[in-house]
Structure formats: structure tokens, C-alpha cells
Amino acid sequence: MGAPGSGKGTVSSRIAQSFGLKHLSSGDLLRANIEAKTDLGLLMKSCIDQGQLVPDDVISRLILSSLRGIEQTSWLLDGFPRTVAQAEALDSVYDVDSVINLDVPFQTIRERLTSRWVHLPSGRVYNIDFNPPKKPGLDDVTGEPLVQRDDDSPETVSRRLKDYERQTQPVLEYYRSKGVLETFSGTETNKIWPHVHAFLTRKIPGNQQAIGKA
């Protein structure tokens, strides 16, 4: 969990690498289904094209069907659940062990997002200040141009942060009441990460960690 620009993607990929977890990003799955023109993808695209939020049950079906393919391993969800209804849908099928909440001041996020550039086909994100591309304006992997998304403008960022707070606060309360919420506060991902790593080292069995290091 964490607001847009809080470092969820970076921390998620480090967790997956360090502990051998399967990483499922709702954004990546959404993009892949839209590109593949699956039934769910077409449904989600029509919502997005009309400026509507994708309904909870559609997102939940997308994530739960993906989780069924990796039930034999431990997994990490990034960007889901975003509403209490989505959290309840997940809870109806799986037991969630830990919910990591990245608590980054909104002012920090505003500064961070307005420095953000994206490789749209892959979703790879760069930040001019702390995670710049090797060549300015170009993706490290493909060499294709990076773009700054319209939703990273200061006005849009402020609105997205307010929307996140309104929508997600009840989800944090939901998990806090279940005793599985762990919050990590800070302004720099590299300073938050060691605390997340130490926490998960205590939570995840040794053999699972060994897989991640292999």
C-alpha cells in the first residue's frame, strides 16, 4: 500500500528479488489484458476511455484469476486492493499475512512525481532526481523515448493524492483491525527499504529467502 509516487513499485521489485516472491502489479496486469484484448481487458478499457474507475468486481476478478496460477508460491500484491470491497474479495479466498504501508509525506510525493518520466509500453518509471535513465530522455532497456504523463502535473498530482487518501484510508483501517498492517514512514525509498527488509526477514521462512538469493 502507498500513495501514487510513494515508491511502491521500487520496494515491490526489491521484495520480490530479495525473498523470491511472485510479484503481481495490478497496473501491469491491467495493461497486459488491455493489450491482449481479453474480455476483461476490453471491459476495463471501455471504463478507462469513458473516464470511469474500473469496477471493484472486475479488478478483483482479474487479480484473483492471476493468483490462482501461482498458489503454490508466496506472492506480493502491488496496487491491489485499493478499496474495502477489493480487500474483502481477496480475503474471501486467501489469508493475507502482511500488509506493508509506505507512508511518505504528500509534499515529498508532489516533488517526486513532477520529476517522473515513464516508458509507456513497459510501464518502467524513472525519476530525474534519484533514479534517472542512463541516457536522458531514453528508456534503459529499449532506448525508446520517455514521456511525462499528464497525470504527473502538479494540479493532477494533488487531486490524485486526495483521491487516494479518501479511497484507501478505509482499507488501511480494515487491515489495521485485522492486525496485519505494518507502516513504514520516511521521505526516501533507500532509507525506508532496510526497515522493510528487516521486517520481512522475520516474517518469511528461511527456505523462502534462500530461493530469493539463489
Number of C-alpha atoms within 10 A of each C-alpha: 23 22 22 19 21 25 22 20 18 14 19 21 17 17 20 18 17 19 24 21 22 19 18 20 18 18 12 14 16 18 17 15 18 18 13 12 14 12 11 16 20 15 16 22 20 13 14 12 9 8 9 11 10 14 12 17 12 14 19 20 15 17 22 14 10 13 19 10 9 11 11 8 11 14 16 19 17 20 16 18 21 20 19 19 14 21 19 15 18 19 11 9 10 12 8 14 10 14 17 20 18 23 17 21 13 18 10 14 20 21 14 19 22 18 17 22 24 19 22 15 11 13 12 14 19 23 15 15 10 13 10 18 18 12 9 11 19 19 23 17 11 9 13 13 14 21 15 18 14 10 14 20 15 14 11 13 21 17 12 16 17 14 12 16 15 12 14 19 13 14 21 25 13 17 18 14 10 10 12 14 17 16 14 14 14 15 18 13 17 13 11 18 20 11 13 19 16 10 13 17 15 9 11 14 11 11 11 16 18 12 13 14 11 9
